Amino acid sequence: MDKAQILVASNRGPVSFSINEDGSLDYRRGGGGLVSGLSSAAATTDTLWVCAALSDADRTAAANAPEARLDLAGFDLGGMRVRMLDIPPETFGNAYTRVANSTLWFVHHMLYDTPNKPRFDSAFRAEWEDFRAYNAAFAEALLTGSADNARVAVQDYHLALVPRMLRGRRPDLRIAHFSHTPWAPPEYFRMLPAEIGRELLEGMLGADHLGFLSRRWADAFLRCCEVFLRVDVDWARRTVEFGGRVIDVGVHALGADAESLRSRAGAADVDEWRTALRERVGDRKLIVRVDRTELSKNIVRGLEAFRELLREHPEWHGRVTHLAFAYPSRGDVPEYREYTEQVQRVAKEINQEFGTSSWTPLVLEVNDDFPRSLAAYRMADVLLINPIRDGMNLVAKEAPALSDDGCALVLSSEAGAADELGADALLVNPYDVSETARALRTALEMDDDERRARCERLVESATALPPRRWFEDQLRALK
Ligand code: G6P
């Protein structure tokens, strides 16, 4: 790899700050593939990560030391520099909550209940102005922070306009944009106001290389370019010609970081959780799911599938427990608050219908606890992952890699992970509750040898492109 400076830009950064009782600031490393992917690249290169301040503590940190050189505990990041942007709260709220999360996320995950939403009125157009301003703040920070010929890796739908903003002013930069979400097909993307759809596509086409997690999402993007920009796509090479340049579109199927996960999952706090969970569920079979409480994760239909299994197969009463960890997410979006209540309501109904004095069929936990999730990954007999649509779904890859005795995977065909894991998972249509219930039963009743053999193959596919190589592949594509 050459040594040119690397810049990364993402809305959520690699650290979050908190304020101690004595008023001093502390920081904590965030999770995710991108942070571990950078560990190799950053160790040998000058790296600057630009992100948004997301909390009051982040804003205090950003105001006191806009650019910090941080050693992220446990990771040799070679003292990577992190620059947090203190974007005015109203601009940030409109860009992040309204445009990015309530609109672009909904479009790419096809989440709208169309009789009422979306509605693109003058209020939305004002929010869009703030989305532009927020993208411009990132572009400005990247321009200020970059040396000649630096490589810039822009992340996700929040920052779709950044590549073009950079290109216009600094043709020397080599720019990649990576989408961690699915991409909407033209039939759905056309819901966006025409000028805004075009601005998004043209914004991304400012990059030299565009990366997606699945071929399905890359193809959908290319089709949108054909339909809305009327550009020529070379489908054999998977390139688009735009503005006198050729942009290539690649698929980089991020895999699990088995090494670092296994070392974390072997720690004492995870063992303690394992013992505690085992005491709670006894020797019953365990169905596990771990998600953010996120509309696209389809938690309610998953719970309903468990209910249907219990209704139709009383022989499983008292012999199975469903551990559902649904961690808080995006509480500023009203649909998420309603969905969280719905998840809790259905969970309660299931326990009322089937629970006995000695058996709680469903254990729903809503507070985020990473070591407890790892303990559950190790113990799961069956892993349920049934999103309506998902860029990848790393849990589908991480949990099998940690399994103590092999787990069976019930997986939505609409997750990017189904591309690699489809052969050994039990694939389901996420809308089909009955099919999901049948798959859960098949998974519970799978014989031990078959379950272990399938899980071994799942792990092989799930770890084929670890974060480090995933990131290096993208940098290499910039040459
Ligand atoms: C998805 C997105 C990420 C985002 C994450 C958590 O994985 O692709 O960009 O950071 O969700 O969402 P949040 O809104 O809490 O950052």
Residues whose N, C-alpha, C, O or C-beta is under 5 A from the ligand:
A	BS01	G6P	R12 D156 H180 T181
